[in-house]
Amino acid sequence: MKNGEVDMTTGWNGRFDNAKKDGAKVAYSFNQALLDYDCFAIPKGAPNKDLAMKFLGEISKPEYQDDLPKYITYGPTNKTAYETGEISQDVATGLPSSPDNAAVQLPISLEWYAKWEIITSEMYQEMLTE
């Protein structure tokens, strides 16, 4: 993107925004973007499960999540982080999880991928080799 060899691509908004800060000519829209979330997991039988649960509860609080956009433009997963007053409307317009942007995105369906992943992967590979 920085040297102009890429006309169109997919990727994560935070990476695009960092490239833009470095001088790349980047523009994107959240309209029909794929809205996806990640998760934390505690392995079954973990010796410090209670402490891990407390940690996850703590880092999920809105008063911590509202700081995330200060470092990269990935939005908080706790929606109430938008209500603390820390995230300005100007910043929120660039975050994928802001209510306005999330409303125009397509949520990832894990059920769909579980059912169709193998078939669609094969079709995609076939398309690439034709």
DSSP file (Angstrom, degrees, kcal/mol; ACC not computed):
  #  RESIDUE AA STRUCTURE BP1 BP2  ACC     N-H-->O    O-->H-N    N-H-->O    O-->H-N    TCO  KAPPA ALPHA  PHI   PSI    X-CA   Y-CA   Z-CA
    1    1 A M    >         0   0    0      0, 0.0     3,-1.0     0, 0.0    24,-0.6   0.000 360.0 360.0 360.0 -37.7    0.0    0.0    0.0
    2    2 A K  T 3   +     0   0    0      1,-0.2    23,-0.1    22,-0.2    24,-0.0   0.859 360.0  40.3 -65.5 -34.8    2.8    2.4    0.8
    3    3 A N  T 3  S-     0   0    0     21,-0.1    -1,-0.2    22,-0.0    21,-0.0   0.354 114.6-110.2 -99.3   8.1    4.4    2.3   -2.6
    4    4 A G  S <  S+     0   0    0     -3,-1.0    -2,-0.1     2,-0.1    20,-0.0   0.593  83.5 119.9  82.9  10.6    1.1    2.2   -4.6
    5    5 A E        +     0   0    0      1,-0.0     2,-0.5     2,-0.0    -1,-0.1   0.666  61.5  71.2 -81.9 -15.5    1.3   -1.4   -5.8
    6    6 A V        +     0   0    0      1,-0.1     3,-0.1     3,-0.0    -2,-0.1  -0.892  49.6 175.1-107.4 125.4   -1.9   -2.4   -4.2
    7    7 A D  S    S+     0   0    0     -2,-0.5     2,-0.3     1,-0.4    -1,-0.1   0.794  73.3   2.3 -92.5 -35.1   -5.3   -1.1   -5.5
    8    8 A M        +     0   0    0      2,-0.0    -1,-0.4     0, 0.0     2,-0.3  -0.990  68.6 151.8-154.7 143.0   -7.6   -3.0   -3.2
    9    9 A T        -     0   0    0     -2,-0.3     2,-0.3    -3,-0.1    -3,-0.0  -0.959  34.2-118.3-158.2 172.5   -7.2   -5.5   -0.3
   10   10 A T        +     0   0    0     -2,-0.3     2,-0.3     2,-0.0    -2,-0.0  -0.836  49.3 115.3-113.7 159.8   -8.8   -6.8    2.8
   11   11 A G        -     0   0    0     -2,-0.3     2,-0.4     4,-0.0    -2,-0.0  -0.986  62.0 -46.5 168.4-169.1   -7.4   -6.5    6.3
   12   12 A W    >>  -     0   0    0     -2,-0.3     4,-1.9     1,-0.1     3,-0.7  -0.735  40.7-133.4 -94.4 135.9   -7.7   -5.1    9.7
   13   13 A N  H 3> S+     0   0    0     -2,-0.4     4,-2.9     1,-0.2     5,-0.2   0.840 104.0  59.3 -58.1 -36.2   -8.6   -1.4   10.1
   14   14 A G  H 3> S+     0   0    0      1,-0.2     4,-1.9     2,-0.2    -1,-0.2   0.880 106.6  47.5 -62.2 -37.6   -5.8   -0.8   12.7
   15   15 A R  H <> S+     0   0    0     -3,-0.7     4,-2.2     2,-0.2    -1,-0.2   0.897 112.2  49.9 -69.2 -40.5   -3.2   -2.0   10.3
   16   16 A F  H  X S+     0   0    0     -4,-1.9     4,-2.4     2,-0.2    -2,-0.2   0.916 110.3  50.3 -63.5 -42.0   -4.6    0.3    7.6
   17   17 A D  H  X S+     0   0    0     -4,-2.9     4,-2.1     1,-0.2    -1,-0.2   0.885 109.9  50.1 -65.4 -37.9   -4.7    3.2    9.9
   18   18 A N  H  X S+     0   0    0     -4,-1.9     4,-1.3     2,-0.2    -1,-0.2   0.904 110.3  50.3 -65.5 -40.1   -1.0    2.6   10.9
   19   19 A A  H  <>S+     0   0    0     -4,-2.2     5,-2.6     1,-0.2    -2,-0.2   0.896 109.0  52.4 -62.7 -39.7   -0.1    2.4    7.2
   20   20 A K  H ><5S+     0   0    0     -4,-2.4     3,-1.8     1,-0.2    -2,-0.2   0.906 105.9  53.2 -62.9 -42.0   -1.9    5.7    6.6
   21   21 A K  H 3<5S+     0   0    0     -4,-2.1    -1,-0.2     1,-0.3    -2,-0.2   0.814 106.5  54.7 -61.1 -29.5    0.1    7.3    9.5
   22   22 A D  T 3<5S-     0   0    0     -4,-1.3    -1,-0.3    -3,-0.1    -2,-0.2   0.346 132.8 -90.6 -87.3   6.2    3.2    6.1    7.7
   23   23 A G  T < 5S+     0   0    0     -3,-1.8    -3,-0.2     1,-0.3    -2,-0.1   0.425  76.7 144.0 105.9  -1.4    2.2    7.9    4.5
   24   24 A A      < -     0   0    0     -5,-2.6     2,-1.2    -6,-0.1    -1,-0.3  -0.436  56.2-120.7 -70.7 145.6    0.2    5.3    2.6
   25   25 A K        +     0   0    0    -24,-0.6     2,-0.4    -2,-0.1    -1,-0.1  -0.750  53.1 161.8 -86.3  96.6   -2.8    6.5    0.6
   26   26 A V        +     0   0    0     -2,-1.2     2,-0.3   -10,-0.1    -3,-0.0  -0.954  16.7 163.7-126.0 135.1   -5.5    4.4    2.4
   27   27 A A        +     0   0    0     -2,-0.4     2,-0.3     2,-0.0    -2,-0.0  -0.985  10.1 164.6-143.9 145.5   -9.2    4.7    2.6
   28   28 A Y        -     0   0    0     -2,-0.3     2,-0.3   -15,-0.0    -2,-0.0  -0.966  22.0-141.7-153.9 168.8  -11.8    2.2    3.7
   29   29 A S        -     0   0    0     -2,-0.3    -2,-0.0     2,-0.1    72,-0.0  -0.955  14.4-144.4-133.3 151.3  -15.4    1.8    4.7
   30   30 A F    >   +     0   0    0     -2,-0.3     3,-2.3     3,-0.1     2,-0.3   0.500  63.7 122.5 -90.0  -5.5  -17.1   -0.4    7.3
   31   31 A N  T 3  S-     0   0    0      1,-0.3    74,-0.2    74,-0.1    -2,-0.1  -0.438  92.9  -6.6 -63.2 118.2  -20.1   -0.8    5.0
   32   32 A Q  T 3  S+     0   0    0     72,-2.9    -1,-0.3    -2,-0.3    73,-0.2   0.665  99.0 148.6  64.9  21.2  -20.5   -4.5    4.5
   33   33 A A    <   -     0   0    0     -3,-2.3    73,-3.4    71,-0.2     2,-0.6  -0.325  57.0-100.7 -70.2 165.5  -17.3   -5.2    6.4
   34   34 A L  E     -a  106   0A   0     71,-0.2     2,-0.7    -3,-0.1    -1,-0.1  -0.838  31.6-149.7 -93.9 119.0  -17.0   -8.5    8.3
   35   35 A L  E     +a  107   0A   0     71,-2.3    73,-2.6    -2,-0.6     2,-0.3  -0.794  27.6 167.1 -91.7 116.9  -17.6   -7.9   12.0
   36   36 A D        -     0   0    0     -2,-0.7     2,-0.3    71,-0.2    73,-0.0  -0.953  19.9-160.3-133.6 149.2  -15.7  -10.4   14.0
   37   37 A Y        -     0   0    0     -2,-0.3     2,-0.2    71,-0.1    -2,-0.0  -0.905   7.2-149.5-124.5 154.7  -14.7  -10.8   17.7
   38   38 A D        -     0   0    0     -2,-0.3     2,-0.3     0, 0.0     0, 0.0  -0.509  16.7-150.2-109.4-175.4  -12.0  -12.8   19.3
   39   39 A C        -     0   0    0     -2,-0.2     2,-0.3     2,-0.0     0, 0.0  -0.956  12.7-120.8-150.9 168.1  -12.1  -14.3   22.8
   40   40 A F        -     0   0    0     -2,-0.3     2,-0.4     2,-0.0    16,-0.0  -0.809  27.8-162.4-106.2 155.3  -10.1  -15.4   25.8
   41   41 A A        -     0   0    0     -2,-0.3    -2,-0.0     2,-0.0     0, 0.0  -0.996  14.8-152.2-140.0 146.2  -10.1  -19.0   27.0
   42   42 A I        -     0   0    0     -2,-0.4     3,-0.1     4,-0.0     4,-0.1  -0.978  33.5-118.9-115.2 119.0   -9.1  -20.6   30.2
   43   43 A P    >   -     0   0    0      0, 0.0     3,-2.0     0, 0.0     6,-0.0  -0.253  35.3 -97.8 -59.4 141.2   -7.9  -24.2   29.7
   44   44 A K  T 3  S+     0   0    0      1,-0.3     0, 0.0     5,-0.0     0, 0.0  -0.352 111.7  20.5 -57.3 133.1  -10.0  -26.9   31.5
   45   45 A G  T 3  S+     0   0    0      1,-0.2    -1,-0.3    -3,-0.1     4,-0.0   0.552  82.4 166.1  83.2   7.9   -8.3  -27.8   34.7
   46   46 A A    X   -     0   0    0     -3,-2.0     3,-1.1     1,-0.2    -1,-0.2  -0.340  37.7-136.3 -57.5 134.2   -6.2  -24.6   34.9
   47   47 A P  T 3  S+     0   0    0      0, 0.0     3,-0.2     0, 0.0    -1,-0.2   0.742 100.4  40.4 -68.8 -22.1   -4.7  -24.4   38.4
   48   48 A N  T 3> S+     0   0    0      1,-0.2     4,-2.6     2,-0.1     5,-0.2  -0.194  71.0 137.7-118.6  41.3   -5.5  -20.7   38.8
   49   49 A K  H <> S+     0   0    0     -3,-1.1     4,-2.7     1,-0.2     5,-0.2   0.897  71.9  51.4 -55.4 -46.0   -9.0  -20.6   37.1
   50   50 A D  H  > S+     0   0    0      1,-0.2     4,-2.0     2,-0.2    -1,-0.2   0.908 112.3  46.1 -61.5 -42.3  -10.5  -18.2   39.7
   51   51 A L  H  > S+     0   0    0      2,-0.2     4,-2.3     1,-0.2    -1,-0.2   0.891 112.0  51.6 -66.9 -39.7   -7.6  -15.7   39.4
   52   52 A A  H  X S+     0   0    0     -4,-2.6     4,-2.6     2,-0.2    -2,-0.2   0.903 108.8  51.1 -63.5 -41.1   -7.8  -15.9   35.6
   53   53 A M  H  X S+     0   0    0     -4,-2.7     4,-2.3     2,-0.2    -1,-0.2   0.894 109.7  50.0 -63.5 -40.0  -11.6  -15.2   35.7
   54   54 A K  H  X S+     0   0    0     -4,-2.0     4,-2.2    -5,-0.2    -2,-0.2   0.912 110.5  50.7 -63.5 -41.6  -11.0  -12.2   37.9
   55   55 A F  H  X S+     0   0    0     -4,-2.3     4,-2.7     2,-0.2     5,-0.2   0.934 111.2  46.9 -60.8 -47.7   -8.3  -11.0   35.4
   56   56 A L  H  X S+     0   0    0     -4,-2.6     4,-1.0     1,-0.2    -1,-0.2   0.889 111.7  51.5 -64.0 -38.6  -10.7  -11.3   32.5
   57   57 A G  H  < S+     0   0    0     -4,-2.3     4,-0.3    -5,-0.2    -1,-0.2   0.889 111.5  48.4 -62.3 -39.1  -13.4   -9.6   34.4
   58   58 A E  H >< S+     0   0    0     -4,-2.2     3,-1.5     1,-0.2    -2,-0.2   0.944 111.2  46.6 -68.5 -49.2  -11.1   -6.7   35.2
   59   59 A I  H 3< S+     0   0    0     -4,-2.7    -1,-0.2     1,-0.3    -2,-0.2   0.637 106.6  61.4 -72.8 -10.7   -9.8   -6.2   31.7
   60   60 A S  T 3< S+     0   0    0     -4,-1.0    -1,-0.3    -5,-0.2    -2,-0.2   0.517  77.3 115.9 -89.1  -5.7  -13.3   -6.3   30.3
   61   61 A K  S X> S-     0   0    0     -3,-1.5     4,-2.4    -4,-0.3     3,-1.6  -0.353  74.0-124.9 -65.2 142.9  -14.4   -3.3   32.3
   62   62 A P  H 3> S+     0   0    0      0, 0.0     4,-2.4     0, 0.0     5,-0.1   0.830 107.3  63.8 -59.5 -33.1  -15.4   -0.3   30.2
   63   63 A E  H 34 S+     0   0    0      1,-0.2    -2,-0.1     2,-0.2    -4,-0.1   0.673 112.6  35.7 -69.4 -14.7  -12.9    2.0   32.0
   64   64 A Y  H X4 S+     0   0    0     -3,-1.6     3,-1.5    -6,-0.2     4,-0.4   0.768 114.8  54.3 -98.3 -39.9  -10.1   -0.1   30.6
   65   65 A Q  H >< S+     0   0    0     -4,-2.4     3,-1.2     1,-0.3    -2,-0.2   0.818  97.7  65.3 -64.6 -30.4  -11.6   -0.9   27.3
   66   66 A D  T 3< S+     0   0    0     -4,-2.4    -1,-0.3     1,-0.2    -3,-0.1   0.609  95.3  60.4 -71.2  -8.2  -12.1    2.8   26.5
   67   67 A D  T X  S+     0   0    0     -3,-1.5     3,-2.0     1,-0.1     4,-0.4   0.677  80.4  86.5 -86.5 -19.8   -8.3    3.2   26.5
   68   68 A L  G X> S+     0   0    0     -3,-1.2     3,-2.3    -4,-0.4     4,-1.6   0.873  80.4  58.9 -51.4 -46.8   -7.7    0.8   23.6
   69   69 A P  G 34 S+     0   0    0      0, 0.0    -1,-0.3     0, 0.0    -2,-0.1   0.648  91.4  71.7 -63.8 -10.7   -8.2    3.3   20.8
   70   70 A K  G <4 S+     0   0    0     -3,-2.0    -2,-0.2     1,-0.1     3,-0.1   0.732 110.5  30.6 -70.2 -20.4   -5.4    5.4   22.2
   71   71 A Y  T <4 S-     0   0    0     -3,-2.3     2,-0.3     1,-0.4    -1,-0.1   0.742 136.3  -4.0-110.7 -33.7   -3.0    2.8   21.0
   72   72 A I  S  < S-     0   0    0     -4,-1.6     2,-0.8     2,-0.2    -1,-0.4  -0.964  71.6-108.8-159.3 151.9   -4.6    1.3   17.9
   73   73 A T  S    S+     0   0    0     -2,-0.3     2,-0.5   -59,-0.2   -60,-0.1  -0.045  73.3 123.7 -84.5  37.7   -7.9    1.9   16.2
   74   74 A Y        -     0   0    0     -2,-0.8    -2,-0.2    -6,-0.2    -3,-0.1  -0.838  62.2-124.2 -89.7 133.3   -9.5   -1.5   17.2
   75   75 A G        -     0   0    0     -2,-0.5     2,-0.1     1,-0.1    -9,-0.1  -0.330  24.0 -96.4 -79.3 159.5  -12.7   -0.8   19.1
   76   76 A P        -     0   0    0      0, 0.0    -1,-0.1     0, 0.0     6,-0.1  -0.386  19.5-144.0 -68.3 150.6  -13.5   -2.1   22.5
   77   77 A T  S    S+     0   0    0      1,-0.1     2,-0.9    -2,-0.1     3,-0.1   0.706  85.3  80.7 -87.5 -22.2  -15.6   -5.2   22.8
   78   78 A N  S >  S-     0   0    0      1,-0.2     3,-2.2   -17,-0.1     4,-0.3  -0.768  72.5-155.5 -85.0 109.6  -17.5   -3.9   25.8
   79   79 A K  G >  S+     0   0    0     -2,-0.9     3,-1.6     1,-0.3     4,-0.2   0.772  87.7  67.4 -60.3 -27.5  -20.1   -1.7   24.3
   80   80 A T  G >  S+     0   0    0      1,-0.3     3,-1.5     2,-0.2    -1,-0.3   0.632  79.9  80.2 -71.4 -10.0  -20.5    0.4   27.5
   81   81 A A  G X  S+     0   0    0     -3,-2.2     3,-0.9     1,-0.3     6,-0.4   0.789  85.7  60.7 -63.1 -25.6  -16.9    1.7   26.9
   82   82 A Y  G <  S+     0   0    0     -3,-1.6     3,-0.3    -4,-0.3    -1,-0.3   0.627  99.6  57.0 -74.3 -12.1  -18.5    4.1   24.4
   83   83 A E  G <  S+     0   0    0     -3,-1.5    -1,-0.2    -4,-0.2    -2,-0.2   0.443  83.7  81.0 -98.1  -1.5  -20.5    5.6   27.2
   84   84 A T  S <  S-     0   0    0     -3,-0.9    -1,-0.2    -4,-0.3    -2,-0.1   0.691  97.6-121.6 -80.0 -17.5  -17.7    6.6   29.5
   85   85 A G  S    S+     0   0    0     -3,-0.3    -3,-0.1    -4,-0.2    -2,-0.1   0.360  88.6 103.7  91.8  -5.7  -16.9    9.8   27.7
   86   86 A E        +     0   0    0     -5,-0.3     2,-0.8     1,-0.1    -4,-0.1   0.828  68.6  65.5 -76.8 -32.7  -13.3    8.7   27.0
   87   87 A I  S    S-     0   0    0     -6,-0.4    -2,-0.2     4,-0.0    -1,-0.1  -0.818  82.6-144.8 -96.2 110.5  -13.9    7.9   23.3
   88   88 A S     >  -     0   0    0     -2,-0.8     4,-2.8     1,-0.1     5,-0.2  -0.264  22.9-113.0 -69.4 160.5  -14.8   11.0   21.4
   89   89 A Q  H  > S+     0   0    0      1,-0.2     4,-1.7     2,-0.2    -1,-0.1   0.870 118.9  56.3 -60.9 -35.9  -17.3   10.9   18.6
   90   90 A D  H  4 S+     0   0    0      1,-0.2     4,-0.3     2,-0.2    -1,-0.2   0.913 111.3  41.9 -62.7 -43.5  -14.5   11.7   16.2
   91   91 A V  H >4 S+     0   0    0      1,-0.2     3,-1.8     2,-0.2    -2,-0.2   0.908 110.0  58.4 -68.6 -42.5  -12.5    8.7   17.4
   92   92 A A  H >< S+     0   0    0     -4,-2.8     3,-1.8     1,-0.3     6,-0.3   0.818  93.3  66.9 -59.0 -32.3  -15.6    6.4   17.4
   93   93 A T  T 3< S+     0   0    0     -4,-1.7    -1,-0.3     1,-0.3    -2,-0.2   0.720 103.4  47.0 -63.7 -18.1  -16.3    7.1   13.7
   94   94 A G  T <  S+     0   0    0     -3,-1.8    -1,-0.3    -4,-0.3    -2,-0.2   0.316  93.1  94.3-103.2   7.6  -13.1    5.1   13.0
   95   95 A L    X   -     0   0    0     -3,-1.8     3,-1.3    -4,-0.2     6,-0.3  -0.866  66.6-144.1-106.4 132.0  -13.7    2.2   15.2
   96   96 A P  T 3  S+     0   0    0      0, 0.0    -1,-0.1     0, 0.0     9,-0.1   0.796  98.5  50.9 -63.7 -29.1  -15.3   -1.0   13.9
   97   97 A S  T 3  S+     0   0    0      4,-0.1    -5,-0.1     5,-0.1   -23,-0.0   0.460  77.8 119.2 -91.9   1.1  -17.3   -1.8   17.1
   98   98 A S  S <> S-     0   0    0     -3,-1.3     4,-3.1    -6,-0.3     5,-0.3  -0.377  78.5-113.8 -61.8 147.0  -18.8    1.7   17.4
   99   99 A P  H  > S+     0   0    0      0, 0.0     4,-1.6     0, 0.0    -1,-0.1   0.869 114.7  49.8 -53.6 -41.6  -22.6    1.3   17.3
  100  100 A D  H  4 S+     0   0    0      1,-0.2     4,-0.4     2,-0.2    -7,-0.1   0.913 116.8  40.5 -64.8 -42.1  -22.9    3.2   13.9
  101  101 A N  H >4 S+     0   0    0     -6,-0.3     3,-1.1    -3,-0.3     4,-0.3   0.890 112.4  53.8 -75.2 -39.6  -20.2    1.2   12.2
  102  102 A A  H >< S+     0   0    0     -4,-3.1     3,-1.2     1,-0.2    -1,-0.2   0.835 100.2  64.4 -62.9 -31.0  -21.2   -2.2   13.7
  103  103 A A  T 3< S+     0   0    0     -4,-1.6    -1,-0.2    -5,-0.3    -2,-0.2   0.739 104.9  43.7 -66.2 -22.8  -24.8   -1.6   12.4
  104  104 A V  T <  S+     0   0    0     -3,-1.1   -72,-2.9    -4,-0.4    -1,-0.2   0.331  99.1  92.0-105.4   7.5  -23.6   -1.7    8.7
  105  105 A Q  S <  S-     0   0    0     -3,-1.2   -71,-0.2    -4,-0.3   -74,-0.1  -0.578  75.6-119.1-100.2 164.1  -21.3   -4.7    9.0
  106  106 A L  E     -a   34   0A   0    -73,-3.4   -71,-2.3    -2,-0.2     2,-0.1  -0.901  30.4-129.5-102.1 115.2  -22.0   -8.4    8.5
  107  107 A P  E     -a   35   0A   0      0, 0.0     2,-0.2     0, 0.0   -71,-0.2  -0.397  25.1-111.8 -65.5 137.4  -21.4  -10.5   11.6
  108  108 A I        -     0   0    0    -73,-2.6     2,-0.7    -2,-0.1     3,-0.1  -0.492  28.0-146.0 -65.4 134.1  -19.2  -13.5   11.1
  109  109 A S     >  -     0   0    0     -2,-0.2     4,-2.0     1,-0.2     5,-0.2  -0.904  15.0-171.5-108.4 107.6  -21.2  -16.7   11.5
  110  110 A L  H  > S+     0   0    0     -2,-0.7     4,-2.5     1,-0.2     5,-0.2   0.834  89.3  58.1 -65.7 -31.2  -19.3  -19.5   13.1
  111  111 A E  H  > S+     0   0    0      2,-0.2     4,-1.8     1,-0.2    -1,-0.2   0.919 105.8  49.4 -63.4 -42.3  -22.1  -21.8   12.3
  112  112 A W  H  > S+     0   0    0      1,-0.2     4,-2.8     2,-0.2     5,-0.3   0.937 112.4  47.1 -62.1 -46.7  -21.8  -21.0    8.6
  113  113 A Y  H  X S+     0   0    0     -4,-2.0     4,-2.2     1,-0.2     5,-0.2   0.891 109.0  54.3 -63.6 -39.0  -18.1  -21.6    8.6
  114  114 A A  H  < S+     0   0    0     -4,-2.5    -1,-0.2     1,-0.2     4,-0.2   0.879 116.8  38.3 -61.1 -36.6  -18.5  -24.9   10.5
  115  115 A K  H  < S+     0   0    0     -4,-1.8     4,-0.2    -5,-0.2    -2,-0.2   0.873 131.1  23.2 -81.2 -38.8  -20.9  -26.1    7.8
  116  116 A W  H  X S+     0   0    0     -4,-2.8     4,-2.9    -5,-0.2     5,-0.3   0.456  87.1 101.3-113.5  -3.3  -19.3  -24.7    4.7
  117  117 A E  H  X S+     0   0    0     -4,-2.2     4,-2.3    -5,-0.3     5,-0.2   0.900  86.9  44.4 -56.3 -48.0  -15.6  -24.1    5.3
  118  118 A I  H  > S+     0   0    0     -5,-0.2     4,-2.1    -4,-0.2    -1,-0.2   0.938 116.9  45.4 -64.3 -46.8  -14.3  -27.2    3.6
  119  119 A I  H  > S+     0   0    0     -4,-0.2     4,-2.3     1,-0.2    -2,-0.2   0.933 115.9  45.4 -63.6 -46.8  -16.5  -26.8    0.5
  120  120 A T  H  X S+     0   0    0     -4,-2.9     4,-2.4     1,-0.2    -1,-0.2   0.856 111.0  53.5 -69.0 -33.0  -15.8  -23.1    0.1
  121  121 A S  H  X S+     0   0    0     -4,-2.3     4,-2.5    -5,-0.3    -1,-0.2   0.915 110.4  47.4 -65.0 -42.0  -12.1  -23.6    0.7
  122  122 A E  H  X S+     0   0    0     -4,-2.1     4,-2.3    -5,-0.2    -2,-0.2   0.917 112.6  49.0 -64.3 -42.7  -12.0  -26.2   -2.1
  123  123 A M  H  X S+     0   0    0     -4,-2.3     4,-2.3     2,-0.2    -2,-0.2   0.897 111.3  50.3 -63.3 -40.4  -14.0  -23.9   -4.4
  124  124 A Y  H  X S+     0   0    0     -4,-2.4     4,-2.2     2,-0.2    -2,-0.2   0.932 110.6  48.2 -64.0 -46.4  -11.7  -21.0   -3.7
  125  125 A Q  H  X S+     0   0    0     -4,-2.5     4,-1.4     1,-0.2    -2,-0.2   0.896 111.2  51.5 -61.6 -39.8   -8.6  -23.1   -4.4
  126  126 A E  H  X S+     0   0    0     -4,-2.3     4,-0.7     1,-0.2    -1,-0.2   0.906 108.5  51.3 -62.5 -42.1  -10.2  -24.3   -7.7
  127  127 A M  H >< S+     0   0    0     -4,-2.3     3,-0.7     1,-0.2    -2,-0.2   0.896 108.4  52.2 -61.5 -40.8  -10.9  -20.7   -8.7
  128  128 A L  H 3< S+     0   0    0     -4,-2.2    -1,-0.2     1,-0.2    -2,-0.2   0.815 111.3  46.5 -66.4 -30.1   -7.3  -19.7   -8.0
  129  129 A T  H 3<        0   0    0     -4,-1.4    -1,-0.2     1,-0.2    -2,-0.2   0.502 360.0 360.0 -94.7  -3.5   -5.9  -22.5  -10.2
  130  130 A E    <<        0   0    0     -4,-0.7    -1,-0.2    -3,-0.7    -2,-0.1   0.477 360.0 360.0 -82.7 360.0   -8.2  -22.0  -13.2
